């Protein structure tokens, strides 16, 4: 179904964008760690720090590069999945357009109007309901008397020689016209018509119930999607504050370390906390974007994503 394909494409695309952001975060952290390692190696050569401190930085850098490679691999997997979904050969090189994944629009949370007129499944049920009503009317019409008028006009020729009208042949030509009027009055057909009418009414009642249940189900999915989106928006706000706080802590710790006021352990801890906070924010951002998709899906608006 096309809406499911749109949802999968959008979800995978958001996944690629978030993974790219995580890769940028790791790239920045790796650059900072490499700078710190260079300084530590210089200080070690000058006898200012222990070899253990240099080794700890080297291990941290190695772990960061490993995490980066894992992110790169996951990006490749998501891109291949995206190619498959849109019908692009896997061996074809494709550049995906970058979007501002951090743009947040809380408007769907404030919008409490549940309009499901765009939902294909509901329109199909409503069309079936109309057809069942037409069918009922056709069965009820079997009780009506019918009056039909028919007519016929022809021109005929008779003769002793074939073909008629041949040389030396004689033929008598004359016109023939008929008109008829037929009246049909239904009296009794063994309750067949009544049975069809009752079955049709039952089918209509069942369809009304199906439409009602479908609307209730859609409304439930919509309300749940709105609630989930609100929760994700709250969590995203918290993670953003944590990320900004972790960034301030890291900057202050780095300054204190450069002036000798704090230890290497505190600096590494602050750096790890910052990286973790940034990743947590991006993870929550992806959850928010996926929740947005669920709101759009519940309202039948996924096709609006297709340009």
C-alpha positions as CSV (number, residue, x, y, z in Angstrom):
1,X,0.0,0.0,0.0
2,X,1.4,3.4,-1.0
3,X,0.9,5.1,2.4
4,X,3.0,2.3,4.0
5,X,5.7,2.9,1.5
6,X,5.6,6.6,2.1
7,X,5.9,6.0,5.8
8,X,8.8,3.6,5.4
9,X,10.7,6.0,3.1
10,X,10.2,9.0,5.4
11,X,11.2,6.9,8.5
12,X,14.3,5.6,6.8
13,X,15.2,9.1,5.4
14,X,14.9,10.6,8.9
15,X,17.1,7.8,10.2
16,X,19.8,8.7,7.6
17,X,19.6,12.4,8.6
18,X,19.9,11.7,12.3
19,X,22.8,9.2,11.8
20,X,24.6,11.9,9.7
21,X,24.2,14.3,12.6
22,X,25.6,11.7,15.0
23,X,28.6,11.2,12.7
24,X,29.2,15.0,12.8
25,X,29.1,14.9,16.6
26,X,31.7,12.0,16.6
27,X,33.8,13.8,14.0
28,X,34.0,16.9,16.2
29,X,34.8,14.8,19.3
30,X,37.5,12.9,17.5
31,X,39.1,16.2,16.3
32,X,39.1,17.5,19.8
33,X,40.5,14.3,21.2
34,X,43.3,14.2,18.6
35,X,44.2,17.7,19.5
36,X,44.3,16.7,23.2
37,X,46.4,13.6,22.4
38,X,48.9,15.7,20.5
39,X,49.2,18.1,23.5
40,X,49.6,15.1,25.9
41,X,52.3,13.5,23.7
42,X,54.2,16.7,23.7
43,X,53.8,17.1,27.5
44,X,54.9,13.5,28.0
45,X,58.0,14.0,26.0
46,X,58.7,17.0,28.2
47,X,58.1,14.9,31.3
48,X,55.0,16.9,32.3
49,X,52.5,14.0,32.3
50,X,52.6,10.2,32.7
51,X,52.5,7.7,29.9
52,X,49.3,6.3,31.5
53,X,47.5,9.6,30.7
54,X,48.7,9.4,27.0
55,X,47.5,5.8,26.8
56,X,44.1,6.7,28.2
57,X,43.6,9.4,25.6
58,X,44.8,6.9,22.9
59,X,42.2,4.4,24.0
60,X,39.5,7.0,24.1
61,X,40.4,8.1,20.6
62,X,40.4,4.5,19.3
63,X,36.9,3.9,20.8
64,X,35.6,7.0,19.2
65,X,36.8,6.0,15.8
66,X,35.2,2.6,16.3
67,X,31.9,4.2,17.2
68,X,32.2,6.4,14.2
69,X,32.8,3.4,11.9
70,X,29.7,1.8,13.3
71,X,27.6,4.9,12.6
72,X,29.0,5.0,9.0
73,X,28.1,1.3,8.5
74,X,24.6,2.0,9.8
75,X,24.2,4.9,7.5
76,X,25.2,2.7,4.5
77,X,22.6,0.1,5.6
78,X,19.9,2.8,5.8
79,X,20.8,4.3,2.5
80,X,20.6,0.9,0.8
81,X,17.2,0.3,2.4
82,X,16.1,3.7,1.1
83,X,17.3,2.9,-2.4
84,X,15.4,-0.4,-2.3
85,X,12.2,1.4,-1.2
86,X,12.3,3.9,-4.0
87,X,13.5,1.5,-6.6
88,X,17.0,2.7,-7.1
89,X,19.7,0.1,-8.0
90,X,21.9,-0.6,-4.9
91,X,25.1,-0.2,-6.9
92,X,24.1,3.3,-8.1
93,X,25.7,6.2,-6.3
94,X,23.1,8.6,-4.9
95,X,23.4,11.8,-2.9
96,X,20.4,12.4,-0.6
97,X,19.3,15.9,0.0
98,X,20.1,17.2,3.4
99,X,17.2,18.7,5.4
100,X,17.2,20.6,8.7
101,X,16.2,17.6,10.9
102,X,16.4,19.8,14.0
103,X,13.4,22.0,12.9
104,X,10.6,21.4,15.3
105,X,7.0,22.3,14.5
106,X,4.7,21.6,17.6
107,X,1.6,22.7,15.6
108,X,0.2,19.1,15.4
109,X,0.2,18.9,19.2
110,X,-2.0,21.9,19.4
111,X,-4.3,20.8,16.7
112,X,-7.1,18.7,18.2
113,X,-9.3,18.5,15.1
114,X,-9.6,14.9,14.0
115,X,-10.6,14.9,10.3
116,X,-10.4,11.5,8.7
117,X,-11.9,12.4,5.3
118,X,-8.5,11.8,3.7
119,X,-8.3,8.2,5.0
120,X,-8.6,5.8,2.0
121,X,-10.0,2.9,4.1
122,X,-12.8,5.1,5.4
123,X,-13.7,6.4,1.9
124,X,-13.8,2.8,0.7
125,X,-16.2,1.8,3.4
126,X,-18.4,4.8,2.7
127,X,-18.5,4.0,-1.0
128,X,-19.5,0.4,-0.2
129,X,-22.2,1.8,2.1
130,X,-23.6,3.9,-0.8
131,X,-23.5,0.9,-3.1
132,X,-25.4,-1.3,-0.6
133,X,-28.1,1.4,-0.4
134,X,-28.4,1.4,-4.2
135,X,-28.7,-2.3,-4.1
136,X,-31.5,-2.1,-1.5
137,X,-33.4,0.3,-3.7
138,X,-33.1,-2.0,-6.7
139,X,-34.5,-4.9,-4.6
140,X,-37.4,-2.8,-3.3
141,X,-38.1,-1.8,-6.9
142,X,-39.0,-5.4,-7.7
143,X,-42.3,-4.8,-5.9
144,X,-43.2,-2.0,-8.3
145,X,-45.4,-2.8,-11.3
146,X,-43.8,-2.2,-14.7
147,X,-45.3,-1.0,-17.9
148,X,-43.5,-1.5,-21.1
149,X,-44.2,-0.3,-24.6
150,X,-42.8,-2.0,-27.7
151,X,-43.1,-1.4,-31.4
152,X,-41.9,-2.9,-34.7
153,X,-42.0,-1.8,-38.3
154,X,-40.9,-3.8,-41.4
155,X,-41.2,-3.9,-45.1
156,X,-41.6,-7.3,-46.8
157,X,-41.7,-8.6,-50.3
158,X,-43.1,-12.0,-51.6
159,X,-42.6,-13.5,-55.0
160,X,-42.2,-16.9,-57.0
161,X,-38.6,-16.1,-58.1
162,X,-35.5,-15.7,-56.1
163,X,-34.0,-13.2,-55.8
164,X,-37.1,-11.1,-55.4
165,X,-37.2,-8.4,-58.0
166,X,-35.1,-10.3,-60.5
167,X,-35.8,-9.8,-64.2
168,X,-39.2,-11.2,-65.2
169,X,-39.9,-11.8,-61.5
170,X,-42.9,-10.6,-59.7
171,X,-43.0,-9.5,-56.2
172,X,-45.7,-8.2,-53.8
173,X,-44.3,-5.6,-51.4
174,X,-46.1,-4.5,-48.3
175,X,-45.5,-2.8,-44.9
176,X,-45.9,-4.5,-41.6
177,X,-46.1,-2.6,-38.3
178,X,-46.9,-3.8,-34.7
179,X,-47.2,-2.1,-31.4
180,X,-47.5,-3.7,-28.0
181,X,-48.2,-2.6,-24.4
182,X,-47.1,-4.9,-21.5
183,X,-48.0,-4.5,-17.9
184,X,-46.3,-6.6,-15.2
185,X,-47.7,-6.6,-11.7
186,X,-45.6,-8.6,-9.1
187,X,-47.9,-10.6,-6.9
188,X,-45.9,-13.4,-5.2
189,X,-42.5,-14.9,-5.9
190,X,-42.1,-17.1,-2.8
191,X,-40.7,-14.3,-0.6
192,X,-37.5,-14.2,-2.7
193,X,-37.7,-10.4,-3.0
194,X,-38.4,-9.9,0.7
195,X,-35.5,-12.1,1.6
196,X,-33.1,-10.1,-0.6
197,X,-34.4,-6.9,1.0
198,X,-33.8,-8.2,4.5
199,X,-30.3,-9.4,3.7
200,X,-29.5,-6.1,2.1
201,X,-30.7,-4.2,5.2
202,X,-28.6,-6.4,7.4
203,X,-25.6,-5.8,5.2
204,X,-26.2,-2.0,5.5
205,X,-26.5,-2.2,9.3
206,X,-23.2,-4.1,9.4
207,X,-21.5,-1.6,7.2
208,X,-22.8,1.3,9.4
209,X,-21.3,-0.5,12.4
210,X,-18.0,-1.1,10.5
211,X,-17.8,2.6,9.6
212,X,-18.5,3.6,13.2
213,X,-15.9,1.2,14.6
214,X,-13.4,2.4,12.0
215,X,-13.9,6.0,12.9
216,X,-13.5,5.2,16.6
217,X,-10.3,3.2,15.8
218,X,-8.9,6.1,13.8
219,X,-9.8,8.6,16.5
220,X,-8.0,6.4,19.1
221,X,-4.9,6.1,16.9
222,X,-5.0,9.9,16.4
223,X,-5.3,10.7,20.1
224,X,-2.5,8.2,20.9
225,X,-0.3,9.7,18.2
226,X,-0.9,13.2,19.6
227,X,-0.2,12.1,23.2
228,X,3.0,10.3,22.0
229,X,4.1,13.4,20.1
230,X,3.5,15.6,23.2
231,X,5.6,13.2,25.3
232,X,8.4,13.2,22.7
233,X,8.4,17.0,22.5
234,X,8.8,17.2,26.2
235,X,11.6,14.6,26.2
236,X,13.3,16.4,23.4
237,X,13.2,19.7,25.3
238,X,14.8,18.0,28.3
239,X,17.5,16.4,26.2
240,X,18.3,19.7,24.6
241,X,18.7,21.3,28.0
242,X,20.9,18.4,29.1
243,X,23.0,18.8,25.9
244,X,23.5,22.5,26.4
245,X,24.4,22.0,30.1
246,X,26.9,19.2,29.1
247,X,28.4,21.5,26.6
248,X,28.9,24.3,29.2
249,X,30.4,21.7,31.6
250,X,32.8,20.5,29.0
251,X,33.9,24.0,28.0
252,X,34.5,25.0,31.6
253,X,36.3,21.7,32.4
254,X,38.5,22.1,29.3
255,X,39.5,25.6,30.4
256,X,40.2,24.4,33.9
257,X,42.3,21.5,32.6
258,X,44.4,23.9,30.4
259,X,45.1,26.0,33.5
260,X,45.9,22.9,35.6
261,X,42.8,23.3,37.9
262,X,41.2,20.0,37.0
263,X,42.4,16.4,36.2
264,X,42.5,14.5,33.0
265,X,39.8,12.2,34.4
266,X,37.4,15.0,34.8
267,X,38.1,16.3,31.3
268,X,37.5,12.8,29.7
269,X,34.3,12.4,31.8
270,X,33.0,15.8,30.7
271,X,33.8,14.9,27.1
272,X,32.0,11.6,27.3
273,X,29.0,13.2,29.0
274,X,28.8,15.8,26.2
275,X,29.0,13.1,23.5
276,X,26.4,11.0,25.2
277,X,24.1,14.0,25.7
278,X,24.3,15.0,22.0
279,X,23.5,11.4,21.0
280,X,20.6,11.2,23.4
281,X,19.2,14.5,21.9
282,X,19.5,13.2,18.4
283,X,17.9,9.9,19.4
284,X,15.0,11.7,20.9
285,X,14.8,13.9,17.8
286,X,14.4,10.9,15.6
287,X,11.6,9.6,17.9
288,X,9.9,13.0,17.6
289,X,10.1,12.9,13.8
290,X,8.7,9.4,13.8
291,X,5.8,10.5,16.1
292,X,5.1,13.3,13.6
293,X,4.7,10.7,10.9
294,X,2.3,8.7,13.0
295,X,0.1,11.9,13.5
296,X,0.2,12.5,9.7
297,X,-0.6,8.8,9.1
298,X,-3.6,8.9,11.5
299,X,-5.0,11.9,9.6
300,X,-4.3,10.5,6.1
301,X,-1.8,13.2,5.3
302,X,1.2,11.1,4.4
303,X,0.8,11.8,0.7
304,X,1.6,15.5,1.4
305,X,5.2,14.4,1.9
306,X,5.4,13.4,-1.8
307,X,6.7,16.3,-3.9
